[in-house]
Each structure stands twice: as structure tokens, then as C-alpha cells.
Amino acid sequence: MNKKSIKYFVEKEKKKIGVEAIKKINVLVEDYVEKIVKKACRNADFAGRKILKEEDIK
């Protein structure tokens, strides 16, 4: 997620955000995406596919 997107969501709540907070949000988002991708890869493996499909992401 880029800095502009994060600022947009924060400004919708009528607040401002610091640089360190943006960095922390990016770390959390990366961790979340990593977990989702690992689980989706496992689901694709069970289905015998090498390509991730939408149904693999749950």
C-alpha cells in the first residue's frame, strides 16, 4: 500500500498521520498479504495447480 492511499484513508477520518505510523501500517499490510498468499499457495497445491486462482484466497 502506498503512502498516498494510507493518507487518503486517514484523511477520511479527519486526522493526520506521521511517517512512522505509515511505515508501521505498511509492515502490517505486508504481513497480512504474506499470510494470505501462503495459505492460497497451499490451497492451490492441494488442487494440483501452479497458478493461484480467486477460489484459493479465503
C-alpha positions in Angstrom: 0.0 0.0 0.0 1.5 3.3 -0.9 1.8 6.4 1.3 -0.9 8.3 -0.7 -3.5 5.6 -0.2 -2.9 5.4 3.5 -3.1 9.2 3.8 -6.4 9.1 1.9 -8.0 6.7 4.4 -6.7 8.7 7.4 -7.9 12.0 6.0 -11.4 10.4 5.6 -11.4 10.2 9.4 -10.4 13.8 9.6 -7.0 13.0 11.1 -3.3 13.3 10.1 -0.7 10.6 10.1 3.0 10.6 10.8 5.7 9.0 8.7 6.5 6.3 11.3 2.8 5.3 11.5 2.7 4.9 7.7 5.7 2.6 7.9 4.1 0.5 10.6 0.9 0.2 8.6 2.9 -0.9 5.6 4.6 -3.6 7.7 1.3 -4.8 9.0 -0.2 -4.9 5.5 2.8 -6.8 4.1 2.5 -9.4 6.9 -1.2 -9.8 6.2 -0.7 -10.2 2.5 2.1 -12.7 3.1 -0.2 -14.9 5.2 -2.9 -14.8 2.6 -0.5 -15.7 -0.2 1.0 -18.6 1.8 -2.5 -20.0 2.5 -3.6 -19.5 -1.1 -0.4 -21.3 -2.4 -1.2 -24.2 -0.1 -4.8 -24.4 -1.4 -3.5 -24.4 -5.0 -1.1 -27.2 -4.2 -3.9 -29.3 -2.8 -5.8 -28.7 -6.0 -2.8 -29.7 -8.1 -2.3 -26.2 -9.7 0.7 -24.0 -10.0 -1.4 -20.9 -10.6 -3.3 -19.1 -7.8 -7.0 -18.6 -8.5 -9.5 -16.5 -6.7 -11.1 -19.5 -5.0 -7.7 -20.2 -3.4 -7.8 -17.0 -1.5 -10.1 -17.4 1.5 
